[in-house]
Amino acid sequence: QAIQAINGCTNMSAEEFTNIIFQKIDVNNDGELTLEEFINGVEKDEDLMELITKSFDLSNVLKVIQNG
């Protein structure tokens, strides 16, 4: 949530973000993601890769830290 707020991406709650990820890549529907499921799912879905990349972009966080 903090990274999303700093990046100005607050149009989606953390819960909604998590639900999207699970809907797209929890292939065995067990409610858990293995590292393998996560990596394979993100690699196969360009939209999800873009969403994750934007959501976890730390460049603005670093700017905030550097500028005090």
C-alpha positions as CSV (number, residue, x, y, z in Angstrom):
1,Q,0.0,0.0,0.0
2,A,2.8,2.4,0.9
3,I,4.6,1.8,-2.5
4,Q,1.3,2.3,-4.3
5,A,0.6,5.5,-2.4
6,I,4.1,7.0,-3.1
7,N,3.8,6.1,-6.8
8,G,0.3,7.6,-7.0
9,C,-1.3,4.2,-7.9
10,T,-4.1,4.1,-5.4
11,N,-6.9,3.2,-7.8
12,M,-6.8,-0.4,-6.5
13,S,-6.7,-1.7,-3.0
14,A,-4.0,-4.1,-1.9
15,E,-6.8,-6.8,-1.6
16,E,-8.0,-6.2,-5.1
17,F,-4.4,-6.3,-6.4
18,T,-3.8,-9.6,-4.6
19,N,-7.1,-11.1,-5.8
20,I,-6.2,-10.3,-9.4
21,I,-2.9,-12.0,-9.1
22,F,-4.4,-15.1,-7.6
23,Q,-7.2,-15.2,-10.2
24,K,-4.7,-15.1,-13.0
25,I,-1.9,-17.4,-11.7
26,D,-3.1,-19.7,-9.0
27,V,-3.3,-22.6,-11.5
28,N,-4.2,-25.3,-9.1
29,N,-6.7,-23.1,-7.2
30,D,-5.4,-24.0,-3.8
31,G,-5.3,-20.4,-2.5
32,E,-1.5,-20.4,-2.3
33,L,1.1,-19.4,-4.8
34,T,4.4,-21.2,-5.1
35,L,7.3,-19.3,-6.5
36,E,7.1,-21.4,-9.6
37,E,3.4,-20.5,-10.1
38,F,4.1,-16.8,-9.6
39,I,7.1,-16.7,-12.0
40,N,5.4,-18.7,-14.7
41,G,2.1,-16.8,-14.4
42,V,3.8,-13.4,-14.6
43,E,6.0,-14.4,-17.5
44,K,3.0,-15.5,-19.5
45,D,0.8,-12.5,-18.8
46,E,2.0,-9.1,-20.2
47,D,-0.8,-7.1,-18.4
48,L,0.0,-8.7,-15.1
49,M,3.8,-8.1,-15.6
50,E,3.0,-4.4,-16.3
51,L,0.7,-4.1,-13.3
52,I,3.3,-5.7,-11.0
53,T,6.1,-3.6,-12.4
54,K,4.2,-0.4,-11.9
55,S,3.0,-1.4,-8.4
56,F,6.4,-2.3,-7.2
57,D,8.4,0.4,-8.8
58,L,10.7,1.7,-6.1
59,S,12.3,4.6,-8.0
60,N,9.9,7.1,-6.4
61,V,10.5,5.6,-3.0
62,L,14.2,6.1,-3.4
63,K,13.7,9.7,-4.5
64,V,11.6,10.3,-1.3
65,I,14.4,8.7,0.8
66,Q,17.1,10.7,-0.9
67,N,15.2,14.0,-0.5
68,G,14.4,13.4,3.1
